[in-house]
Amino acid sequence: MGLSSANWKKSTRSNTAGGECVEVADNLPGVVAVRDSKDPSGPVLAFKPHTWHAFIEHAKQS
């Protein structure tokens, strides 16, 4: 997966004290990438867009 064109955005729900932060790149064709903002060169989780959106909708209801 090529991430060089990823437009990373920090979650609005991230901890402002520098703790638990995630970043999401949803501008890539056919994939939504998620990473730990404290480790930008670390591992990346990749989801199909419909799977990611289903997760977000479920999280909003919890």
C-alpha positions in Angstrom: 0.0 0.0 0.0 1.5 3.3 -1.0 1.0 5.9 1.7 3.1 8.7 0.3 0.0 10.6 -0.8 -1.9 10.0 2.4 -3.4 13.2 3.9 -3.3 12.4 7.6 -5.8 14.0 10.0 -5.7 13.8 13.7 -9.0 12.5 15.3 -11.1 15.2 16.9 -11.5 12.7 19.8 -7.8 12.4 20.5 -6.4 13.4 23.8 -5.1 17.0 23.7 -2.5 16.2 26.4 -0.4 14.2 23.9 -1.7 10.8 25.0 -3.9 8.5 23.0 -4.0 10.0 19.5 -4.9 8.4 16.2 -4.7 9.8 12.7 -6.8 8.8 9.7 -6.1 9.2 6.0 -9.3 8.8 4.0 -8.1 10.3 0.7 -6.6 7.1 -0.7 -8.3 5.1 -3.4 -10.2 2.1 -1.9 -8.6 2.3 1.6 -8.9 4.2 4.9 -5.6 4.1 6.8 -5.2 4.6 10.5 -2.0 5.1 12.6 -0.8 6.2 16.0 0.1 9.9 15.7 3.0 9.5 18.2 4.6 6.9 15.8 4.0 8.2 12.3 6.6 5.8 10.8 5.1 2.8 12.7 2.5 0.3 11.6 -0.7 1.4 9.8 -4.1 -0.3 9.9 -5.9 -0.4 6.5 -9.7 -0.7 6.2 -12.0 -0.9 3.2 -14.0 2.4 3.3 -17.4 0.7 3.9 -15.9 -1.2 6.9 -14.4 2.0 8.3 -17.6 3.9 8.0 -19.6 1.1 9.6 -17.1 1.2 12.5 -17.5 5.0 12.9 -21.4 4.7 12.8 -21.3 2.0 15.5 -18.9 4.0 17.6 -21.2 7.1 17.4 -24.0 5.0 18.8 -22.0 3.7 21.8 
